Amino acid sequence: MSQAPLSPYHPIAVIATWFGCGLLPKAPGTWGSLGALPFAYLIAIAGGWPALLLASLLAFVVGIWASSRYAARRGLKDP
């Protein structure tokens, strides 16, 4: 069963690439981390380190889910 191509605007693609930051050339993980810093800063200001820890764990779990589906839909081995 073949799946339709994954749009860059699909929620799985948006999450797995962190709004496209992970698609930038040369060190995509670094770009993704830099794209997340403003959100981390705002979360830390609003809720302190407990909120940042909870948000980090949530992002980790959701990121694993999204990246595995993104890789499968794109035919990639390593998300």
PQR file with spaces between the fields and no chain letter, atoms N, CA, C, O and H, PARSE charges and radii, in Angstrom:
ATOM       1  N    MET     1       0.838   -1.170    0.000 -0.4000 1.5000
ATOM       2  CA   MET     1       0.000    0.000    0.000 -0.0000 2.0000
ATOM       3  C    MET     1       0.888    1.240    0.000  0.5500 1.7000
ATOM       4  O    MET     1       1.707    1.416    0.903 -0.5500 1.4000
ATOM       5  N    SER     2       0.737    2.085   -0.986 -0.4000 1.5000
ATOM       6  CA   SER     2       1.543    3.287   -1.129 -0.0000 2.0000
ATOM       7  C    SER     2       0.839    4.468   -0.474  0.5500 1.7000
ATOM       8  O    SER     2      -0.379    4.618   -0.571 -0.5500 1.4000
ATOM       9  H    SER     2       0.072    1.943   -1.720  0.4000 1.0000
ATOM      10  N    GLN     3       1.625    5.299    0.193 -0.4000 1.5000
ATOM      11  CA   GLN     3       1.067    6.481    0.836 -0.0000 2.0000
ATOM      12  C    GLN     3       1.329    7.705   -0.034  0.5500 1.7000
ATOM      13  O    GLN     3       2.281    7.737   -0.814 -0.5500 1.4000
ATOM      14  H    GLN     3       2.615    5.177    0.272  0.4000 1.0000
ATOM      15  N    ALA     4       0.486    8.692    0.110 -0.4000 1.5000
ATOM      16  CA   ALA     4       0.661    9.941   -0.630 -0.0000 2.0000
ATOM      17  C    ALA     4       1.926   10.641   -0.139  0.5500 1.7000
ATOM      18  O    ALA     4       2.326   10.465    1.011 -0.5500 1.4000
ATOM      19  H    ALA     4      -0.287    8.666    0.744  0.4000 1.0000
ATOM      20  N    PRO     5       2.554   11.431   -1.005 -0.5600 1.5000
ATOM      21  CA   PRO     5       3.741   12.179   -0.574  0.2800 2.0000
ATOM      22  C    PRO     5       3.429   13.074    0.624  0.5500 1.7000
ATOM      23  O    PRO     5       2.306   13.553    0.784 -0.5500 1.4000
ATOM      24  N    LEU     6       4.417   13.284    1.439 -0.4000 1.5000
ATOM      25  CA   LEU     6       4.256   14.072    2.655 -0.0000 2.0000
ATOM      26  C    LEU     6       4.521   15.546    2.349  0.5500 1.7000
ATOM      27  O    LEU     6       5.628   15.913    1.955 -0.5500 1.4000
ATOM      28  H    LEU     6       5.329   12.896    1.310  0.4000 1.0000
ATOM      29  N    SER     7       3.517   16.373    2.529 -0.4000 1.5000
ATOM      30  CA   SER     7       3.653   17.816    2.316 -0.0000 2.0000
ATOM      31  C    SER     7       4.534   18.410    3.415  0.5500 1.7000
ATOM      32  O    SER     7       4.502   17.936    4.551 -0.5500 1.4000
ATOM      33  H    SER     7       2.618   16.074    2.849  0.4000 1.0000
ATOM      34  N    PRO     8       5.319   19.440    3.095 -0.5600 1.5000
ATOM      35  CA   PRO     8       6.110   20.091    4.144  0.2800 2.0000
ATOM      36  C    PRO     8       5.235   20.788    5.183  0.5500 1.7000
ATOM      37  O    PRO     8       5.723   21.171    6.246 -0.5500 1.4000
ATOM      38  N    TYR     9       3.941   20.956    4.883 -0.4000 1.5000
ATOM      39  CA   TYR     9       3.012   21.591    5.813 -0.0000 2.0000
ATOM      40  C    TYR     9       2.223   20.580    6.642  0.5500 1.7000
ATOM      41  O    TYR     9       1.420   20.959    7.495 -0.5500 1.4000
ATOM      42  H    TYR     9       3.544   20.645    4.020  0.4000 1.0000
ATOM      43  N    HIS    10       2.456   19.301    6.388 -0.4000 1.5000
ATOM      44  CA   HIS    10       1.790   18.255    7.164 -0.0000 2.0000
ATOM      45  C    HIS    10       2.292   18.344    8.608  0.5500 1.7000
ATOM      46  O    HIS    10       3.478   18.592    8.825 -0.5500 1.4000
ATOM      47  H    HIS    10       3.108   18.994    5.695  0.4000 1.0000
ATOM      48  N    PRO    11       1.421   18.150    9.592 -0.5600 1.5000
ATOM      49  CA   PRO    11       1.849   18.254   10.993  0.2800 2.0000
ATOM      50  C    PRO    11       3.055   17.367   11.347  0.5500 1.7000
ATOM      51  O    PRO    11       3.909   17.770   12.137 -0.5500 1.4000
ATOM      52  N    ILE    12       3.123   16.186   10.774 -0.4000 1.5000
ATOM      53  CA   ILE    12       4.275   15.310   11.047 -0.0000 2.0000
ATOM      54  C    ILE    12       5.559   15.955   10.540  0.5500 1.7000
ATOM      55  O    ILE    12       6.577   15.934   11.233 -0.5500 1.4000
ATOM      56  H    ILE    12       2.430   15.859   10.132  0.4000 1.0000
ATOM      57  N    ALA    13       5.522   16.527    9.344 -0.4000 1.5000
ATOM      58  CA   ALA    13       6.709   17.182    8.783 -0.0000 2.0000
ATOM      59  C    ALA    13       7.085   18.426    9.572  0.5500 1.7000
ATOM      60  O    ALA    13       8.266   18.682    9.807 -0.5500 1.4000
ATOM      61  H    ALA    13       4.695   16.544    8.781  0.4000 1.0000
ATOM      62  N    VAL    14       6.098   19.189    9.975 -0.4000 1.5000
ATOM      63  CA   VAL    14       6.356   20.409   10.740 -0.0000 2.0000
ATOM      64  C    VAL    14       7.022   20.076   12.073  0.5500 1.7000
ATOM      65  O    VAL    14       7.977   20.744   12.471 -0.5500 1.4000
ATOM      66  H    VAL    14       5.139   18.981    9.784  0.4000 1.0000
ATOM      67  N    ILE    15       6.529   19.052   12.763 -0.4000 1.5000
ATOM      68  CA   ILE    15       7.098   18.662   14.051 -0.0000 2.0000
ATOM      69  C    ILE    15       8.480   18.031   13.870  0.5500 1.7000
ATOM      70  O    ILE    15       9.422   18.384   14.580 -0.5500 1.4000
ATOM      71  H    ILE    15       5.753   18.510   12.440  0.4000 1.0000
ATOM      72  N    ALA    16       8.602   17.108   12.931 -0.4000 1.5000
ATOM      73  CA   ALA    16       9.863   16.384   12.746 -0.0000 2.0000
ATOM      74  C    ALA    16      11.003   17.287   12.299  0.5500 1.7000
ATOM      75  O    ALA    16      12.164   17.017   12.608 -0.5500 1.4000
ATOM      76  H    ALA    16       7.838   16.821   12.354  0.4000 1.0000
ATOM      77  N    THR    17      10.689   18.344   11.582 -0.4000 1.5000
ATOM      78  CA   THR    17      11.733   19.250   11.089 -0.0000 2.0000
ATOM      79  C    THR    17      11.753   20.571   11.860  0.5500 1.7000
ATOM      80  O    THR    17      12.509   21.477   11.509 -0.5500 1.4000
ATOM      81  H    THR    17       9.746   18.563   11.331  0.4000 1.0000
ATOM      82  N    TRP    18      10.955   20.686   12.877 -0.4000 1.5000
ATOM      83  CA   TRP    18      10.785   21.892   13.691 -0.0000 2.0000
ATOM      84  C    TRP    18      10.597   23.104   12.797  0.5500 1.7000
ATOM      85  O    TRP    18      11.429   24.009   12.744 -0.5500 1.4000
ATOM      86  H    TRP    18      10.341   19.950   13.162  0.4000 1.0000
ATOM      87  N    PHE    19       9.469   23.087   12.097 -0.4000 1.5000
ATOM      88  CA   PHE    19       9.055   24.159   11.198 -0.0000 2.0000
ATOM      89  C    PHE    19      10.057   24.388   10.061  0.5500 1.7000
ATOM      90  O    PHE    19      10.204   25.503    9.560 -0.5500 1.4000
ATOM      91  H    PHE    19       8.793   22.351   12.140  0.4000 1.0000
ATOM      92  N    GLY    20      10.734   23.318    9.670 -0.4000 1.5000
ATOM      93  CA   GLY    20      11.682   23.403    8.561 -0.0000 2.0000
ATOM      94  C    GLY    20      13.107   23.694    8.971  0.5500 1.7000
ATOM      95  O    GLY    20      14.001   23.635    8.127 -0.5500 1.4000
ATOM      96  H    GLY    20      10.614   22.412   10.077  0.4000 1.0000
ATOM      97  N    CYS    21      13.357   24.005   10.226 -0.4000 1.5000
ATOM      98  CA   CYS    21      14.728   24.296   10.672 -0.0000 2.0000
ATOM      99  C    CYS    21      15.659   23.106   10.425  0.5500 1.7000
ATOM     100  O    CYS    21      16.823   23.292   10.071 -0.5500 1.4000
ATOM     101  H    CYS    21      12.630   24.054   10.912  0.4000 1.0000
ATOM     102  N    GLY    22      15.159   21.912   10.607 -0.4000 1.5000
ATOM     103  CA   GLY    22      15.967   20.717   10.419 -0.0000 2.0000
ATOM     104  C    GLY    22      16.269   20.400    8.970  0.5500 1.7000
ATOM     105  O    GLY    22      17.007   19.456    8.688 -0.5500 1.4000
ATOM     106  H    GLY    22      14.213   21.760   10.894  0.4000 1.0000
ATOM     107  N    LEU    23      15.716   21.168    8.044 -0.4000 1.5000
ATOM     108  CA   LEU    23      15.983   20.965    6.623 -0.0000 2.0000
ATOM     109  C    LEU    23      17.084   21.886    6.112  0.5500 1.7000
ATOM     110  O    LEU    23      17.512   21.764    4.964 -0.5500 1.4000
ATOM     111  H    LEU    23      15.116   21.935    8.273  0.4000 1.0000
ATOM     112  N    LEU    24      17.542   22.801    6.949 -0.4000 1.5000
ATOM     113  CA   LEU    24      18.606   23.714    6.542 -0.0000 2.0000
ATOM     114  C    LEU    24      19.920   22.947    6.377  0.5500 1.7000
ATOM     115  O    LEU    24      20.171   21.996    7.116 -0.5500 1.4000
ATOM     116  H    LEU    24      17.195   22.900    7.882  0.4000 1.0000
ATOM     117  N    PRO    25      20.755   23.345    5.426 -0.5600 1.5000
ATOM     118  CA   PRO    25      22.002   22.624    5.182  0.2800 2.0000
ATOM     119  C    PRO    25      23.029   22.843    6.298  0.5500 1.7000
ATOM     120  O    PRO    25      22.954   23.801    7.067 -0.5500 1.4000
ATOM     121  N    LYS    26      23.971   21.933    6.354 -0.4000 1.5000
ATOM     122  CA   LYS    26      25.090   22.000    7.308 -0.0000 2.0000
ATOM     123  C    LYS    26      24.589   22.037    8.750  0.5500 1.7000
ATOM     124  O    LYS    26      24.184   23.089    9.243 -0.5500 1.4000
ATOM     125  H    LYS    26      24.033   21.155    5.730  0.4000 1.0000
ATOM     126  N    ALA    27      24.615   20.932    9.396 -0.4000 1.5000
ATOM     127  CA   ALA    27      24.238   20.787   10.808 -0.0000 2.0000
ATOM     128  C    ALA    27      22.746   21.055   11.060  0.5500 1.7000
ATOM     129  O    ALA    27      22.410   21.989   11.788 -0.5500 1.4000
ATOM     130  H    ALA    27      24.944   20.077    8.995  0.4000 1.0000
ATOM     131  N    PRO    28      21.847   20.253   10.471 -0.5600 1.5000
ATOM     132  CA   PRO    28      20.413   20.491   10.653  0.2800 2.0000
ATOM     133  C    PRO    28      19.964   20.382   12.107  0.5500 1.7000
ATOM     134  O    PRO    28      19.033   21.074   12.518 -0.5500 1.4000
ATOM     135  N    GLY    29      20.610   19.529   12.885 -0.4000 1.5000
ATOM     136  CA   GLY    29      20.246   19.422   14.299 -0.0000 2.0000
ATOM     137  C    GLY    29      20.552   20.696   15.058  0.5500 1.7000
ATOM     138  O    GLY    29      19.807   21.090   15.956 -0.5500 1.4000
ATOM     139  H    GLY    29      21.367   18.967   12.551  0.4000 1.0000
ATOM     140  N    THR    30      21.637   21.332   14.698 -0.4000 1.5000
ATOM     141  CA   THR    30      21.998   22.601   15.328 -0.0000 2.0000
ATOM     142  C    THR    30      20.979   23.676   14.984  0.5500 1.7000
ATOM     143  O    THR    30      20.570   24.443   15.856 -0.5500 1.4000
ATOM     144  H    THR    30      22.241   21.012   13.968  0.4000 1.0000
ATOM     145  N    TRP    31      20.563   23.742   13.724 -0.4000 1.5000
ATOM     146  CA   TRP    31      19.542   24.710   13.324 -0.0000 2.0000
ATOM     147  C    TRP    31      18.231   24.459   14.064  0.5500 1.7000
ATOM     148  O    TRP    31      17.561   25.397   14.496 -0.5500 1.4000
ATOM     149  H    TRP    31      20.896   23.119   13.015  0.4000 1.0000
ATOM     150  N    GLY    32      17.876   23.196   14.203 -0.4000 1.5000
ATOM     151  CA   GLY    32      16.653   22.865   14.934 -0.0000 2.0000
ATOM     152  C    GLY    32      16.733   23.297   16.389  0.5500 1.7000
ATOM     153  O    GLY    32      15.758   23.801   16.947 -0.5500 1.4000
ATOM     154  H    GLY    32      18.420   22.434   13.852  0.4000 1.0000
ATOM     155  N    SER    33      17.894   23.099   17.000 -0.4000 1.5000
ATOM     156  CA   SER    33      18.082   23.533   18.386 -0.0000 2.0000
ATOM     157  C    SER    33      18.008   25.051   18.500  0.5500 1.7000
ATOM     158  O    SER    33      17.397   25.577   19.430 -0.5500 1.4000
ATOM     159  H    SER    33      18.685   22.689   16.546  0.4000 1.0000
ATOM     160  N    LEU    34      18.625   25.750   17.563 -0.4000 1.5000
ATOM     161  CA   LEU    34      18.567   27.211   17.583 -0.0000 2.0000
ATOM     162  C    LEU    34      17.133   27.712   17.400  0.5500 1.7000
ATOM     163  O    LEU    34      16.735   28.710   18.000 -0.5500 1.4000
ATOM     164  H    LEU    34      19.121   25.323   16.808  0.4000 1.0000
ATOM     165  N    GLY    35      16.366   27.012   16.570 -0.4000 1.5000
ATOM     166  CA   GLY    35      14.967   27.380   16.373 -0.0000 2.0000
ATOM     167  C    GLY    35      14.118   27.150   17.612  0.5500 1.7000
ATOM     168  O    GLY    35      13.094   27.808   17.797 -0.5500 1.4000
ATOM     169  H    GLY    35      16.689   26.201   16.082  0.4000 1.0000
ATOM     170  N    ALA    36      14.537   26.220   18.460 -0.4000 1.5000
ATOM     171  CA   ALA    36      13.786   25.918   19.678 -0.0000 2.0000
ATOM     172  C    ALA    36      14.147   26.841   20.843  0.5500 1.7000
ATOM     173  O    ALA    36      13.380   26.949   21.800 -0.5500 1.4000
ATOM     174  H    ALA    36      15.369   25.685   18.310  0.4000 1.0000
ATOM     175  N    LEU    37      15.293   27.502   20.778 -0.4000 1.5000
ATOM     176  CA   LEU    37      15.740   28.336   21.898 -0.0000 2.0000
ATOM     177  C    LEU    37      14.760   29.441   22.307  0.5500 1.7000
ATOM     178  O    LEU    37      14.537   29.628   23.503 -0.5500 1.4000
ATOM     179  H    LEU    37      15.916   27.414   20.001  0.4000 1.0000
ATOM     180  N    PRO    38      14.174   30.168   21.374 -0.5600 1.5000
ATOM     181  CA   PRO    38      13.218   31.191   21.821  0.2800 2.0000
ATOM     182  C    PRO    38      12.025   30.606   22.596  0.5500 1.7000
ATOM     183  O    PRO    38      11.545   31.205   23.558 -0.5500 1.4000
ATOM     184  N    PHE    39      11.563   29.444   22.168 -0.4000 1.5000
ATOM     185  CA   PHE    39      10.460   28.790   22.873 -0.0000 2.0000
ATOM     186  C    PHE    39      10.903   28.344   24.261  0.5500 1.7000
ATOM     187  O    PHE    39      10.170   28.503   25.237 -0.5500 1.4000
ATOM     188  H    PHE    39      11.952   28.957   21.387  0.4000 1.0000
ATOM     189  N    ALA    40      12.112   27.782   24.342 -0.4000 1.5000
ATOM     190  CA   ALA    40      12.642   27.348   25.637 -0.0000 2.0000
ATOM     191  C    ALA    40      12.784   28.534   26.583  0.5500 1.7000
ATOM     192  O    ALA    40      12.467   28.431   27.768 -0.5500 1.4000
ATOM     193  H    ALA    40      12.707   27.653   23.549  0.4000 1.0000
ATOM     194  N    TYR    41      13.250   29.635   26.067 -0.4000 1.5000
ATOM     195  CA   TYR    41      13.411   30.833   26.889 -0.0000 2.0000
ATOM     196  C    TYR    41      12.060   31.296   27.443  0.5500 1.7000
ATOM     197  O    TYR    41      11.935   31.582   28.634 -0.5500 1.4000
ATOM     198  H    TYR    41      13.507   29.719   25.104  0.4000 1.0000
ATOM     199  N    LEU    42      11.065   31.365   26.579 -0.4000 1.5000
ATOM     200  CA   LEU    42       9.735   31.802   27.020 -0.0000 2.0000
ATOM     201  C    LEU    42       9.126   30.835   28.031  0.5500 1.7000
ATOM     202  O    LEU    42       8.487   31.264   28.992 -0.5500 1.4000
ATOM     203  H    LEU    42      11.166   31.132   25.612  0.4000 1.0000
ATOM     204  N    ILE    43       9.319   29.538   27.820 -0.4000 1.5000
ATOM     205  CA   ILE    43       8.797   28.542   28.767 -0.0000 2.0000
ATOM     206  C    ILE    43       9.497   28.685   30.113  0.5500 1.7000
ATOM     207  O    ILE    43       8.853   28.621   31.160 -0.5500 1.4000
ATOM     208  H    ILE    43       9.838   29.190   27.039  0.4000 1.0000
ATOM     209  N    ALA    44      10.818   28.881   30.089 -0.4000 1.5000
ATOM     210  CA   ALA    44      11.582   29.041   31.329 -0.0000 2.0000
ATOM     211  C    ALA    44      11.161   30.299   32.078  0.5500 1.7000
ATOM     212  O    ALA    44      11.070   30.287   33.306 -0.5500 1.4000
ATOM     213  H    ALA    44      11.342   28.934   29.239  0.4000 1.0000
ATOM     214  N    ILE    45      10.905   31.374   31.357 -0.4000 1.5000
ATOM     215  CA   ILE    45      10.459   32.620   31.991 -0.0000 2.0000
ATOM     216  C    ILE    45       9.078   32.426   32.621  0.5500 1.7000
ATOM     217  O    ILE    45       8.829   32.856   33.747 -0.5500 1.4000
ATOM     218  H    ILE    45      10.979   31.384   30.360  0.4000 1.0000
ATOM     219  N    ALA    46       8.191   31.776   31.879 -0.4000 1.5000
ATOM     220  CA   ALA    46       6.802   31.623   32.328 -0.0000 2.0000
ATOM     221  C    ALA    46       6.653   30.617   33.463  0.5500 1.7000
ATOM     222  O    ALA    46       5.870   30.837   34.387 -0.5500 1.4000
ATOM     223  H    ALA    46       8.392   31.427   30.964  0.4000 1.0000
ATOM     224  N    GLY    47       7.405   29.506   33.402 -0.4000 1.5000
ATOM     225  CA   GLY    47       7.170   28.448   34.383 -0.0000 2.0000
ATOM     226  C    GLY    47       8.390   27.930   35.110  0.5500 1.7000
ATOM     227  O    GLY    47       8.288   26.997   35.907 -0.5500 1.4000
ATOM     228  H    GLY    47       8.042   29.328   32.651  0.4000 1.0000
ATOM     229  N    GLY    48       9.538   28.521   34.850 -0.4000 1.5000
ATOM     230  CA   GLY    48      10.756   28.070   35.524 -0.0000 2.0000
ATOM     231  C    GLY    48      11.252   26.738   34.988  0.5500 1.7000
ATOM     232  O    GLY    48      10.773   26.224   33.978 -0.5500 1.4000
ATOM     233  H    GLY    48       9.621   29.279   34.203  0.4000 1.0000
ATOM     234  N    TRP    49      12.237   26.198   35.710 -0.4000 1.5000
ATOM     235  CA   TRP    49      12.844   24.956   35.218 -0.0000 2.0000
ATOM     236  C    TRP    49      11.890   23.769   35.222  0.5500 1.7000
ATOM     237  O    TRP    49      12.034   22.903   34.359 -0.5500 1.4000
ATOM     238  H    TRP    49      12.626   26.615   36.531  0.4000 1.0000
ATOM     239  N    PRO    50      10.905   23.667   36.153 -0.5600 1.5000
ATOM     240  CA   PRO    50       9.989   22.522   36.054  0.2800 2.0000
ATOM     241  C    PRO    50       9.190   22.524   34.745  0.5500 1.7000
ATOM     242  O    PRO    50       8.991   21.472   34.137 -0.5500 1.4000
ATOM     243  N    ALA    51       8.737   23.695   34.317 -0.4000 1.5000
ATOM     244  CA   ALA    51       7.992   23.779   33.061 -0.0000 2.0000
ATOM     245  C    ALA    51       8.895   23.471   31.880  0.5500 1.7000
ATOM     246  O    ALA    51       8.471   22.821   30.924 -0.5500 1.4000
ATOM     247  H    ALA    51       8.898   24.549   34.811  0.4000 1.0000
ATOM     248  N    LEU    52      10.137   23.934   31.938 -0.4000 1.5000
ATOM     249  CA   LEU    52      11.084   23.651   30.861 -0.0000 2.0000
ATOM     250  C    LEU    52      11.403   22.161   30.791  0.5500 1.7000
ATOM     251  O    LEU    52      11.514   21.598   29.701 -0.5500 1.4000
ATOM     252  H    LEU    52      10.481   24.463   32.714  0.4000 1.0000
ATOM     253  N    LEU    53      11.547   21.528   31.938 -0.4000 1.5000
ATOM     254  CA   LEU    53      11.791   20.083   31.964 -0.0000 2.0000
ATOM     255  C    LEU    53      10.600   19.324   31.385  0.5500 1.7000
ATOM     256  O    LEU    53      10.777   18.413   30.576 -0.5500 1.4000
ATOM     257  H    LEU    53      11.457   21.985   32.823  0.4000 1.0000
ATOM     258  N    LEU    54       9.408   19.690   31.788 -0.4000 1.5000
ATOM     259  CA   LEU    54       8.209   19.025   31.273 -0.0000 2.0000
ATOM     260  C    LEU    54       8.066   19.241   29.765  0.5500 1.7000
ATOM     261  O    LEU    54       7.746   18.307   29.031 -0.5500 1.4000
ATOM     262  H    LEU    54       9.263   20.430   32.445  0.4000 1.0000
ATOM     263  N    ALA    55       8.303   20.467   29.305 -0.4000 1.5000
ATOM     264  CA   ALA    55       8.215   20.766   27.866 -0.0000 2.0000
ATOM     265  C    ALA    55       9.277   19.997   27.091  0.5500 1.7000
ATOM     266  O    ALA    55       9.017   19.532   25.982 -0.5500 1.4000
ATOM     267  H    ALA    55       8.563   21.226   29.901  0.4000 1.0000
ATOM     268  N    SER    56      10.466   19.859   27.661 -0.4000 1.5000
ATOM     269  CA   SER    56      11.543   19.111   27.001 -0.0000 2.0000
ATOM     270  C    SER    56      11.184   17.638   26.865  0.5500 1.7000
ATOM     271  O    SER    56      11.404   17.034   25.815 -0.5500 1.4000
ATOM     272  H    SER    56      10.677   20.237   28.563  0.4000 1.0000
ATOM     273  N    LEU    57      10.636   17.065   27.920 -0.4000 1.5000
ATOM     274  CA   LEU    57      10.225   15.655   27.863 -0.0000 2.0000
ATOM     275  C    LEU    57       9.098   15.457   26.853  0.5500 1.7000
ATOM     276  O    LEU    57       9.097   14.483   26.100 -0.5500 1.4000
ATOM     277  H    LEU    57      10.458   17.555   28.773  0.4000 1.0000
ATOM     278  N    LEU    58       8.154   16.370   26.841 -0.4000 1.5000
ATOM     279  CA   LEU    58       7.057   16.282   25.879 -0.0000 2.0000
ATOM     280  C    LEU    58       7.582   16.408   24.453  0.5500 1.7000
ATOM     281  O    LEU    58       7.177   15.650   23.572 -0.5500 1.4000
ATOM     282  H    LEU    58       8.155   17.161   27.453  0.4000 1.0000
ATOM     283  N    ALA    59       8.481   17.361   24.222 -0.4000 1.5000
ATOM     284  CA   ALA    59       9.063   17.539   22.887 -0.0000 2.0000
ATOM     285  C    ALA    59       9.855   16.310   22.471  0.5500 1.7000
ATOM     286  O    ALA    59       9.845   15.938   21.297 -0.5500 1.4000
ATOM     287  H    ALA    59       8.810   17.977   24.938  0.4000 1.0000
ATOM     288  N    PHE    60      10.537   15.677   23.410 -0.4000 1.5000
ATOM     289  CA   PHE    60      11.298   14.472   23.128 -0.0000 2.0000
ATOM     290  C    PHE    60      10.385   13.340   22.659  0.5500 1.7000
ATOM     291  O    PHE    60      10.648   12.703   21.639 -0.5500 1.4000
ATOM     292  H    PHE    60      10.545   15.979   24.363  0.4000 1.0000
ATOM     293  N    VAL    61       9.323   13.098   23.401 -0.4000 1.5000
ATOM     294  CA   VAL    61       8.398   12.003   23.069 -0.0000 2.0000
ATOM     295  C    VAL    61       7.680   12.278   21.748  0.5500 1.7000
ATOM     296  O    VAL    61       7.594   11.401   20.889 -0.5500 1.4000
ATOM     297  H    VAL    61       9.109   13.616   24.230  0.4000 1.0000
ATOM     298  N    VAL    62       7.173   13.479   21.593 -0.4000 1.5000
ATOM     299  CA   VAL    62       6.466   13.830   20.360 -0.0000 2.0000
ATOM     300  C    VAL    62       7.440   13.822   19.183  0.5500 1.7000
ATOM     301  O    VAL    62       7.070   13.421   18.080 -0.5500 1.4000
ATOM     302  H    VAL    62       7.243   14.192   22.292  0.4000 1.0000
ATOM     303  N    GLY    63       8.679   14.259   19.406 -0.4000 1.5000
ATOM     304  CA   GLY    63       9.692   14.261   18.358 -0.0000 2.0000
ATOM     305  C    GLY    63      10.042   12.869   17.874  0.5500 1.7000
ATOM     306  O    GLY    63      10.218   12.656   16.674 -0.5500 1.4000
ATOM     307  H    GLY    63       8.979   14.585   20.303  0.4000 1.0000
ATOM     308  N    ILE    64      10.144   11.917   18.789 -0.4000 1.5000
ATOM     309  CA   ILE    64      10.408   10.527   18.394 -0.0000 2.0000
ATOM     310  C    ILE    64       9.253    9.997   17.552  0.5500 1.7000
ATOM     311  O    ILE    64       9.467    9.370   16.514 -0.5500 1.4000
ATOM     312  H    ILE    64      10.001   12.089   19.764  0.4000 1.0000
ATOM     313  N    TRP    65       8.042   10.249   18.000 -0.4000 1.5000
ATOM     314  CA   TRP    65       6.869    9.809   17.252 -0.0000 2.0000
ATOM     315  C    TRP    65       6.861   10.416   15.851  0.5500 1.7000
ATOM     316  O    TRP    65       6.709    9.698   14.863 -0.5500 1.4000
ATOM     317  H    TRP    65       7.868   10.758   18.843  0.4000 1.0000
ATOM     318  N    ALA    66       7.024   11.735   15.764 -0.4000 1.5000
ATOM     319  CA   ALA    66       6.947   12.425   14.472 -0.0000 2.0000
ATOM     320  C    ALA    66       8.100   12.037   13.554  0.5500 1.7000
ATOM     321  O    ALA    66       7.897   11.820   12.360 -0.5500 1.4000
ATOM     322  H    ALA    66       7.148   12.318   16.567  0.4000 1.0000
ATOM     323  N    SER    67       9.310   11.950   14.105 -0.4000 1.5000
ATOM     324  CA   SER    67      10.456   11.645   13.242 -0.0000 2.0000
ATOM     325  C    SER    67      10.390   10.230   12.685  0.5500 1.7000
ATOM     326  O    SER    67      10.807    9.993   11.552 -0.5500 1.4000
ATOM     327  H    SER    67       9.475   12.126   15.075  0.4000 1.0000
ATOM     328  N    SER    68       9.870    9.285   13.467 -0.4000 1.5000
ATOM     329  CA   SER    68       9.758    7.914   12.946 -0.0000 2.0000
ATOM     330  C    SER    68       8.732    7.854   11.810  0.5500 1.7000
ATOM     331  O    SER    68       8.950    7.165   10.814 -0.5500 1.4000
ATOM     332  H    SER    68       9.531    9.477   14.388  0.4000 1.0000
ATOM     333  N    ARG    69       7.631    8.565   11.956 -0.4000 1.5000
ATOM     334  CA   ARG    69       6.629    8.590   10.886 -0.0000 2.0000
ATOM     335  C    ARG    69       7.113    9.383    9.669  0.5500 1.7000
ATOM     336  O    ARG    69       6.841    9.012    8.527 -0.5500 1.4000
ATOM     337  H    ARG    69       7.454    9.124   12.765  0.4000 1.0000
ATOM     338  N    TYR    70       7.823   10.460    9.923 -0.4000 1.5000
ATOM     339  CA   TYR    70       8.389   11.265    8.839 -0.0000 2.0000
ATOM     340  C    TYR    70       9.378   10.435    8.024  0.5500 1.7000
ATOM     341  O    TYR    70       9.339   10.447    6.794 -0.5500 1.4000
ATOM     342  H    TYR    70       8.045   10.761   10.850  0.4000 1.0000
ATOM     343  N    ALA    71      10.250    9.727    8.701 -0.4000 1.5000
ATOM     344  CA   ALA    71      11.242    8.887    8.010 -0.0000 2.0000
ATOM     345  C    ALA    71      10.559    7.783    7.220  0.5500 1.7000
ATOM     346  O    ALA    71      10.945    7.503    6.086 -0.5500 1.4000
ATOM     347  H    ALA    71      10.281    9.717    9.700  0.4000 1.0000
ATOM     348  N    ALA    72       9.548    7.155    7.807 -0.4000 1.5000
ATOM     349  CA   ALA    72       8.849    6.076    7.108 -0.0000 2.0000
ATOM     350  C    ALA    72       8.144    6.597    5.864  0.5500 1.7000
ATOM     351  O    ALA    72       8.180    5.952    4.816 -0.5500 1.4000
ATOM     352  H    ALA    72       9.234    7.382    8.729  0.4000 1.0000
ATOM     353  N    ARG    73       7.503    7.756    5.967 -0.4000 1.5000
ATOM     354  CA   ARG    73       6.787    8.319    4.815 -0.0000 2.0000
ATOM     355  C    ARG    73       7.746    8.782    3.730  0.5500 1.7000
ATOM     356  O    ARG    73       7.396    8.764    2.550 -0.5500 1.4000
ATOM     357  H    ARG    73       7.474    8.280    6.818  0.4000 1.0000
ATOM     358  N    ARG    74       8.954    9.198    4.110 -0.4000 1.5000
ATOM     359  CA   ARG    74       9.934    9.666    3.139 -0.0000 2.0000
ATOM     360  C    ARG    74      10.849    8.552    2.655  0.5500 1.7000
ATOM     361  O    ARG    74      11.660    8.762    1.753 -0.5500 1.4000
ATOM     362  H    ARG    74       9.238    9.212    5.069  0.4000 1.0000
ATOM     363  N    GLY    75      10.724    7.350    3.259 -0.4000 1.5000
ATOM     364  CA   GLY    75      11.577    6.234    2.867 -0.0000 2.0000
ATOM     365  C    GLY    75      12.993    6.356    3.384  0.5500 1.7000
ATOM     366  O    GLY    75      13.927    5.853    2.759 -0.5500 1.4000
ATOM     367  H    GLY    75      10.065    7.179    3.992  0.4000 1.0000
ATOM     368  N    LEU    76      13.165    7.016    4.517 -0.4000 1.5000
ATOM     369  CA   LEU    76      14.485    7.210    5.109 -0.0000 2.0000
ATOM     370  C    LEU    76      14.716    6.170    6.220  0.5500 1.7000
ATOM     371  O    LEU    76      13.773    5.667    6.830 -0.5500 1.4000
ATOM     372  H    LEU    76      12.406    7.424    5.025  0.4000 1.0000
ATOM     373  N    LYS    77      15.995    5.868    6.459 -0.4000 1.5000
ATOM     374  CA   LYS    77      16.313    4.911    7.505 -0.0000 2.0000
ATOM     375  C    LYS    77      16.543    5.587    8.858  0.5500 1.7000
ATOM     376  O    LYS    77      16.112    5.068    9.887 -0.5500 1.4000
ATOM     377  H    LYS    77      16.762    6.277    5.963  0.4000 1.0000
ATOM     378  N    ASP    78      17.210    6.726    8.865 -0.4000 1.5000
ATOM     379  CA   ASP    78      17.604    7.369   10.112 -0.0000 2.0000
ATOM     380  C    ASP    78      16.877    8.696   10.282  0.5500 1.7000
ATOM     381  O    ASP    78      17.192    9.663    9.588 -0.5500 1.4000
ATOM     382  H    ASP    78      17.560    7.147    8.029  0.4000 1.0000
ATOM     383  N    PRO    79      15.908    8.758   11.194 -0.5600 1.5000
ATOM     384  CA   PRO    79      15.206   10.021   11.386  0.2800 2.0000
ATOM     385  C    PRO    79      16.100   11.038   12.060  0.5500 1.7000
ATOM     386  O    PRO    79      15.675   12.168   12.304 -0.5500 1.4000
